[in-house]
Amino acid sequence: MSSAYESADLILKLYDLRREELMRKAREWYLREFHPQSAEDVVNVLRGEHGAYFRMVTSYWEMAASFVNNGAIDWKMFMEANPGEPVNVFVKLYPHLEELRSMFASKYDDSKAFQHLEQVVMLLPHAEEQLAERVEQFKEARARWEAQSKRATG
């Protein structure tokens, strides 16, 4: 296990990566515009114009979570420094996770897609309840964003 100083140093380095301009755009897209209703929606995004954004965001958080799972960053410190975003990234995949893993296993030999992020998030107290609540919050937010978008273009 790394020291508090080493954990803090790595968290700050990860923060610097998140500040990069293209990464900021990808994170904004993921939060505001990526609302998969099925595993097929996720696959379609991977094949589409925002595939790079999707891979950028998910691989960043999967990498960061792997640092936590392998002891390079303390879990508590990581979650306190990043209280919402890793959960928000994971929750959009969570309802489709098993189907995605099944699809990826046959195509990419990767049946454990997003395993590090899942492991980090599931350590939260009452994780499944929190995820179910966030799924509902994102559904409500999606409806609001779509209504705003229609008013702006209508």
trRosetta pair geometry for C-beta under 8 A, 3 or more apart (Angstrom, degrees):
i j d omega theta_ij theta_ji phi_ij phi_ji
1 71 4.8 -106 -96 -161 51 105
1 74 7.0 59 -172 -88 106 81
2 6 3.7 -114 177 93 116 129
2 7 5.2 148 96 -53 115 76
2 10 7.4 54 105 -2 169 133
2 71 6.4 142 -12 148 78 73
2 72 5.4 45 -25 -161 134 36
2 73 6.6 -12 45 -78 133 29
2 74 6.9 -120 67 -38 87 79
3 6 4.7 96 51 8 76 101
3 7 7.0 -138 95 -3 40 86
4 7 5.7 -54 -147 37 32 112
4 8 6.2 32 154 -19 65 107
4 74 6.9 -14 -105 -8 59 146
4 77 6.9 160 -139 -76 75 151
5 8 5.8 -57 -148 38 29 110
5 9 6.2 32 154 -22 65 107
6 9 5.6 -51 -145 34 31 114
6 10 6.5 27 157 -14 64 105
6 72 7.4 -108 141 -174 112 63
7 10 6.0 -61 -151 40 29 106
7 11 6.2 30 153 -20 66 108
7 72 7.6 143 -100 137 66 51
7 73 4.7 110 -137 -142 84 61
7 74 4.4 -20 -109 9 159 92
7 77 4.8 81 140 78 138 153
7 78 7.3 -102 -171 -51 110 80
8 11 5.6 -54 -145 36 32 113
8 12 6.4 32 156 -19 65 105
8 77 6.8 -92 -70 179 68 141
9 12 5.9 -55 -151 35 29 110
9 13 6.6 29 151 -18 63 106
10 13 5.5 -52 -147 36 36 113
10 14 6.3 37 153 -19 67 103
10 67 6.2 -171 162 173 144 148
10 72 6.1 118 -83 143 172 101
10 73 5.1 -122 87 -79 135 106
11 14 5.7 -53 -149 37 32 112
11 15 6.4 39 149 -24 64 103
11 73 6.3 119 -58 -138 86 128
11 77 6.6 -116 -47 138 147 104
11 78 6.5 -159 -95 -105 113 62
11 81 4.8 25 -170 108 140 173
11 82 7.8 -148 -148 -25 105 103
12 15 5.3 -48 -148 32 34 117
12 16 6.7 41 151 -23 63 98
13 16 5.7 -46 -153 28 35 114
13 17 6.9 36 148 -18 62 100
14 17 5.6 -51 -156 32 38 113
14 18 6.7 38 148 -20 66 103
14 64 5.3 82 -139 -110 144 115
14 67 7.9 -137 -65 31 134 157
15 18 5.6 -55 -152 34 36 112
15 19 6.7 37 151 -25 65 105
15 81 7.6 -94 -64 166 117 120
16 19 5.7 -56 -154 28 34 114
16 20 7.8 56 148 -40 60 84
17 20 6.1 -28 -169 -7 43 114
17 23 6.5 120 153 -63 68 175
17 60 6.8 -179 127 -140 126 117
18 23 5.8 -139 -144 129 35 133
18 24 7.4 89 162 -76 62 70
18 27 7.0 46 -159 -48 91 153
18 60 7.3 119 -86 172 79 146
19 23 7.4 40 57 72 17 121
19 24 6.8 14 -158 -59 30 111
20 23 4.3 72 69 14 94 114
20 24 6.9 -165 85 -15 44 85
21 24 5.7 -54 -150 30 29 112
21 25 6.7 27 154 -16 63 103
22 25 5.6 -51 -152 35 37 113
22 26 6.3 37 150 -20 67 105
22 56 7.3 -111 131 -146 98 163
23 26 5.5 -52 -145 37 35 113
23 27 6.2 36 155 -19 67 105
23 56 6.2 -150 -113 161 71 125
23 57 7.9 137 -156 -82 75 66
23 60 7.0 95 -143 -74 119 157
24 27 5.8 -53 -146 37 29 111
24 28 6.3 30 154 -19 63 107
25 28 5.7 -56 -148 37 30 111
25 29 6.3 32 153 -19 65 106
25 53 7.2 -94 115 -114 84 114
26 29 5.7 -53 -148 36 31 112
26 30 6.3 33 153 -22 64 106
26 52 7.5 -99 -105 118 122 74
26 53 3.9 -174 -131 -144 86 78
26 54 7.9 -136 -164 -32 104 22
26 56 4.3 -42 -171 82 169 133
26 57 5.2 -163 141 -48 107 95
27 30 5.7 -51 -146 34 31 113
27 31 6.4 26 157 -15 64 107
27 57 5.8 142 -90 -106 59 112
27 85 7.5 -17 -154 -146 121 128
28 31 6.0 -58 -148 39 29 107
28 32 5.9 -3 167 7 67 118
29 32 6.5 -74 -134 52 21 91
29 33 5.0 -43 -164 41 64 118
29 34 6.4 68 138 -27 74 101
29 50 6.0 -159 159 -145 143 127
29 53 4.8 -18 73 176 144 154
30 33 7.5 -31 -64 53 9 75
30 34 4.8 -25 -142 22 46 136
30 53 6.5 -164 -52 150 87 103
30 54 7.0 132 -96 -104 100 53
30 57 4.5 56 -53 -66 156 176
30 89 6.6 7 151 -113 140 84
30 92 7.5 -164 177 30 89 163
31 34 7.5 46 2 37 13 94
31 88 6.6 16 -111 147 91 136
32 145 6.4 165 -165 -133 78 150
33 50 7.5 -143 104 -111 126 165
34 45 6.6 57 -129 -126 103 158
34 50 7.3 -159 -80 132 103 146
34 53 7.9 -161 -54 113 129 118
34 54 6.8 137 -113 -95 146 93
34 92 6.2 58 117 179 103 156
35 92 7.2 -107 -117 -139 38 112
35 138 6.8 177 -124 159 95 107
35 142 4.6 96 -126 -109 156 133
36 39 7.6 59 165 -91 134 19
36 41 3.7 162 -142 96 83 124
36 42 4.8 12 -115 -58 157 77
36 45 7.0 -90 -79 -12 108 133
36 92 6.2 101 28 169 97 91
36 93 7.5 44 47 -95 139 49
36 96 6.2 -59 120 -4 130 152
37 41 5.4 107 39 -31 64 151
38 41 4.9 116 55 -5 69 97
38 42 7.6 -127 102 0 49 83
38 96 6.2 122 -178 -106 30 129
38 99 7.7 -53 -178 96 73 156
39 42 5.5 -49 -160 31 43 114
39 43 6.5 41 146 -17 70 103
39 96 4.2 168 -72 -173 73 116
39 99 3.8 -127 -37 109 151 118
39 100 4.8 -161 -135 -65 110 70
39 103 6.0 159 155 -9 132 141
40 43 5.5 -52 -148 38 37 112
40 44 6.2 41 152 -22 67 104
41 44 5.7 -54 -147 36 30 113
41 45 6.6 33 153 -20 63 102
41 96 7.8 -126 49 -81 96 165
42 45 5.8 -53 -154 32 32 111
42 46 6.6 35 148 -21 64 104
42 54 7.7 145 -160 -159 73 146
42 93 6.9 73 -104 -117 144 83
42 96 6.1 171 -15 109 134 151
42 100 6.0 -20 77 -101 154 119
43 46 5.5 -50 -152 32 36 116
43 47 6.6 25 153 -11 66 108
43 100 7.9 -176 -52 -121 89 82
43 103 6.5 -89 -70 148 131 154
44 47 5.8 -62 -149 43 33 106
44 48 5.9 30 154 -26 67 118
45 48 5.5 -64 -139 37 31 113
45 50 5.6 -45 -163 80 90 102
45 51 6.2 152 143 -86 59 61
45 54 5.2 113 133 -57 116 150
46 51 4.8 69 -166 -127 32 101
46 54 6.0 -101 -86 82 61 148
46 55 7.3 86 -128 -53 82 96
47 51 6.2 135 0 -75 7 133
48 51 5.7 150 59 -38 49 92
50 53 4.5 -43 -170 38 81 120
50 54 6.0 88 130 -26 85 94
51 54 5.6 -53 -148 35 33 113
51 55 6.3 27 157 -14 67 107
52 55 5.9 -56 -145 41 31 108
52 56 6.0 37 154 -26 65 108
53 56 5.6 -55 -146 33 28 115
53 57 6.4 19 161 -12 64 108
54 57 6.3 -64 -151 39 25 103
54 58 6.1 5 164 -2 65 116
55 58 6.2 -62 -133 48 26 99
55 59 5.5 18 172 -13 67 118
56 59 6.5 -59 -134 41 15 101
56 60 6.3 20 160 -24 56 112
57 60 5.9 -58 -150 31 25 113
57 61 6.6 9 161 -6 63 108
57 89 6.1 -161 154 -127 107 123
58 61 6.2 -60 -147 43 31 101
58 62 6.0 32 155 -20 67 111
58 89 6.6 168 -99 177 62 119
58 93 7.5 86 -117 -51 124 145
58 114 6.8 -63 -169 -92 112 100
58 117 7.7 -84 -159 -23 73 157
59 62 5.5 -53 -138 41 33 113
59 63 6.1 39 157 -23 65 105
60 63 5.9 -59 -153 35 25 110
60 64 6.4 21 153 -16 63 108
61 64 5.5 -49 -141 39 36 112
61 65 6.1 37 157 -19 66 106
61 85 7.4 -146 -97 131 125 95
61 86 5.2 156 -152 -120 119 80
61 89 4.9 151 -5 86 170 161
61 90 7.4 -138 135 -50 144 83
61 117 5.3 51 129 -99 103 125
62 65 5.8 -54 -145 39 28 111
62 66 6.4 34 152 -25 62 103
62 114 6.1 -105 -95 -116 113 50
62 116 5.2 105 -163 55 66 115
62 117 5.2 -68 -94 -31 61 106
63 66 5.7 -53 -151 29 31 113
63 67 7.0 36 149 -22 62 97
63 116 7.8 87 -65 85 10 154
64 67 5.8 -48 -161 25 36 114
64 68 7.1 34 145 -15 64 102
64 73 7.6 -22 -175 32 72 156
64 78 7.4 152 160 -154 101 123
64 82 7.7 59 147 -10 148 170
64 86 7.2 -122 90 -93 127 122
65 68 5.4 -51 -155 35 42 113
65 69 6.2 37 150 -17 72 107
65 86 6.7 131 -69 -149 106 134
65 116 3.8 142 104 136 108 96
65 117 4.4 -171 -13 -81 164 50
65 119 6.8 134 167 59 118 90
65 120 4.2 -122 -139 -12 104 138
66 69 5.5 -53 -140 41 35 110
66 70 6.0 20 162 -7 67 113
66 116 4.2 -50 -67 -129 70 159
67 70 6.3 -69 -144 47 23 99
67 72 4.2 -76 -167 68 82 120
67 73 4.7 49 127 4 106 110
67 78 8.0 159 91 -98 102 139
68 71 8.0 58 176 -53 27 17
68 72 7.3 -77 -64 57 24 75
68 73 4.8 -53 -85 74 65 98
68 74 7.6 -19 -133 103 82 12
68 75 5.3 91 -170 -91 115 68
68 78 5.0 -55 -93 -9 124 169
68 116 7.6 131 53 178 92 99
68 120 5.2 69 81 -102 146 118
69 116 5.3 -122 -1 -140 142 89
69 119 5.4 54 -96 96 126 141
69 120 6.6 -100 -54 -60 93 88
73 77 6.7 -125 176 79 84 109
73 78 4.9 86 136 -67 120 116
74 77 4.1 67 77 16 108 111
74 78 6.4 -176 87 -15 52 87
75 78 5.6 -59 -146 36 27 113
75 79 6.2 18 162 -12 66 109
75 120 6.7 -170 -132 -139 98 82
75 123 6.1 -46 -173 104 145 160
76 79 6.1 -60 -146 40 27 104
76 80 6.2 24 157 -17 64 110
77 80 5.8 -57 -145 39 29 110
77 81 6.2 22 158 -14 65 111
78 81 6.0 -65 -148 41 25 105
78 82 6.1 -27 167 30 65 109
78 120 7.2 -73 110 -154 140 128
79 82 6.4 -75 -128 66 27 75
79 83 6.4 66 167 -103 65 53
79 86 7.7 -91 -110 45 69 132
79 120 7.6 178 -71 173 100 100
79 124 7.3 160 -138 -87 148 92
80 83 6.6 9 -143 -69 26 91
82 85 5.5 -73 -172 47 97 100
82 86 5.4 67 132 -12 124 106
83 87 7.9 -29 151 9 45 122
84 87 5.9 -81 -161 47 39 106
84 88 5.5 31 156 -22 82 115
85 88 5.5 -57 -138 39 32 111
85 89 6.2 34 162 -21 67 103
86 89 5.8 -51 -147 34 32 111
86 90 6.3 27 157 -14 65 109
86 117 6.3 -158 -171 -147 98 95
86 120 6.4 -47 153 106 146 131
86 121 6.4 -156 130 -74 101 96
87 90 5.8 -60 -146 42 30 108
87 91 6.0 32 158 -28 67 109
87 121 5.5 133 -104 -127 70 111
87 124 7.3 31 -95 -35 124 156
87 130 7.2 -56 -158 136 138 121
87 131 7.5 -137 -167 -93 96 74
87 134 6.6 -164 146 -71 106 169
88 91 5.9 -48 -135 30 28 112
88 92 7.2 31 162 -21 57 100
88 134 6.9 -138 -101 -171 60 136
88 138 7.9 140 -148 -77 83 121
89 92 6.6 -63 -168 26 29 107
89 93 7.5 6 148 0 61 110
89 117 6.8 -86 98 -160 112 146
90 93 5.9 -74 -161 45 41 102
90 94 5.8 60 147 -52 77 101
90 114 6.9 141 -124 -179 84 124
90 117 5.0 -173 -86 146 111 115
90 118 6.5 152 -146 -84 128 54
90 121 4.8 -115 63 -43 169 160
90 131 7.6 -70 112 -117 104 113
91 94 5.1 -31 -138 5 37 128
91 131 5.3 -173 -112 -146 95 79
91 134 4.4 -65 -139 108 164 129
91 135 5.9 -146 178 -67 106 67
91 138 6.7 164 117 -19 120 141
92 138 6.7 -166 -88 -160 82 169
93 96 6.1 -90 -167 59 50 93
93 97 5.7 78 141 -80 86 82
93 100 6.7 -37 -167 2 99 162
93 114 5.8 -169 120 -96 155 172
94 97 5.5 -18 -142 -32 31 117
94 118 8.0 138 -103 -109 83 93
94 131 5.3 -137 173 -172 171 130
94 135 7.0 -108 74 -74 121 113
95 135 6.1 99 -49 -125 119 136
96 99 5.3 -66 -170 53 70 110
96 100 5.3 76 131 -31 91 105
97 100 5.7 -58 -145 37 27 112
97 101 6.3 26 159 -18 65 106
97 113 7.9 -163 -156 84 74 94
97 114 6.6 -107 -132 71 103 133
97 118 7.1 95 -145 -91 150 132
98 101 5.8 -53 -147 36 31 111
98 102 6.4 33 153 -19 63 106
99 102 5.6 -53 -149 36 33 113
99 103 6.3 32 153 -18 66 106
100 103 5.7 -57 -147 39 31 109
100 104 6.0 24 158 -14 68 110
100 113 5.9 -95 129 72 108 139
100 114 7.7 34 101 11 139 125
101 104 5.8 -56 -138 42 29 106
101 105 6.1 39 157 -32 63 105
101 110 7.9 -113 -142 117 65 66
101 111 5.0 64 175 -168 95 58
101 112 6.7 38 -135 -82 118 20
101 113 5.4 -160 -96 31 71 95
102 105 5.8 -48 -146 24 26 116
102 106 7.2 16 160 -9 58 103
102 111 7.3 37 -87 -132 33 90
103 106 6.6 -67 -162 37 29 101
103 107 6.4 -2 156 5 66 118
104 107 5.9 -74 -139 53 33 96
104 108 4.8 -38 -171 43 79 112
104 110 4.7 -56 147 75 116 91
104 111 6.7 169 87 -91 92 36
104 113 4.9 68 50 -34 166 134
105 108 7.5 -49 -81 58 11 68
105 109 6.7 37 -158 -123 47 25
105 110 6.6 -129 -88 65 47 37
105 111 3.6 34 -91 -81 114 90
110 113 5.3 74 132 -63 107 86
112 115 4.1 -4 168 -44 98 136
114 117 5.0 -52 -169 47 79 113
114 118 5.6 88 130 -29 86 101
115 118 5.5 -56 -145 38 30 114
115 119 6.2 33 157 -23 66 105
116 119 5.7 -51 -148 32 31 112
116 120 6.6 28 155 -15 63 105
117 120 5.9 -56 -149 37 32 110
117 121 6.2 25 157 -14 67 111
118 121 6.0 -62 -144 42 27 106
118 122 5.9 21 163 -18 66 115
119 122 6.1 -59 -139 38 23 107
119 123 7.1 33 156 -30 57 101
120 123 6.2 -56 -166 18 31 114
121 124 6.1 -31 -179 -3 50 113
121 127 6.1 120 141 -152 73 123
121 131 7.3 78 153 -76 125 114
122 127 4.6 135 -138 127 45 171
122 128 7.9 30 -130 -52 84 72
123 127 7.1 89 43 -64 19 136
124 127 4.4 118 65 -89 90 87
124 130 5.9 -53 115 34 137 155
126 129 4.4 -35 169 42 101 119
126 130 5.7 111 108 -27 85 94
127 130 5.6 -60 -146 38 30 111
127 131 6.2 29 158 -19 67 107
128 131 5.7 -53 -146 36 31 111
128 132 6.4 33 155 -19 64 105
129 132 5.8 -53 -147 36 31 111
129 133 6.4 33 153 -19 64 106
130 133 5.7 -56 -151 36 31 113
130 134 6.4 27 154 -16 66 107
131 134 5.7 -56 -146 39 32 109
131 135 6.4 41 153 -26 65 100
132 135 5.6 -46 -149 27 32 116
132 136 6.9 30 152 -14 61 103
133 136 5.9 -59 -158 37 33 109
133 137 6.4 34 147 -21 67 107
134 137 5.2 -49 -142 36 40 115
134 138 6.2 39 157 -18 69 102
135 138 6.0 -57 -152 37 28 108
135 139 6.6 32 149 -22 62 104
136 139 5.5 -50 -150 31 35 114
136 140 6.5 34 153 -16 65 103
137 140 5.8 -56 -152 38 32 110
137 141 6.2 32 150 -19 66 108
138 141 5.3 -50 -139 40 36 113
138 142 6.1 44 156 -26 66 101
139 142 5.7 -50 -149 31 28 113
139 143 6.7 29 152 -18 61 103
140 143 5.8 -54 -154 34 32 111
140 144 6.6 31 150 -16 65 105
141 144 5.6 -55 -151 37 35 112
141 145 6.2 33 153 -19 69 106
142 145 5.7 -55 -144 38 31 110
142 146 6.2 30 157 -19 65 107
143 146 5.9 -54 -145 37 28 110
143 147 6.4 29 155 -19 62 107
144 147 5.7 -57 -149 37 30 111
144 148 6.3 29 154 -18 65 107
145 148 5.7 -54 -147 38 31 112
145 149 6.2 34 153 -22 65 107
146 149 5.6 -53 -146 36 31 114
146 150 6.4 32 154 -20 64 104
147 150 5.8 -53 -148 34 31 110
147 151 6.5 29 154 -16 64 105
148 151 5.8 -56 -149 37 32 109
148 152 6.2 29 154 -19 66 108
149 152 5.7 -56 -145 36 30 110
149 153 6.3 4 163 2 66 111
150 153 6.4 -68 -140 50 26 92
150 154 5.1 24 165 -28 67 125
151 154 5.8 -54 -119 37 21 110
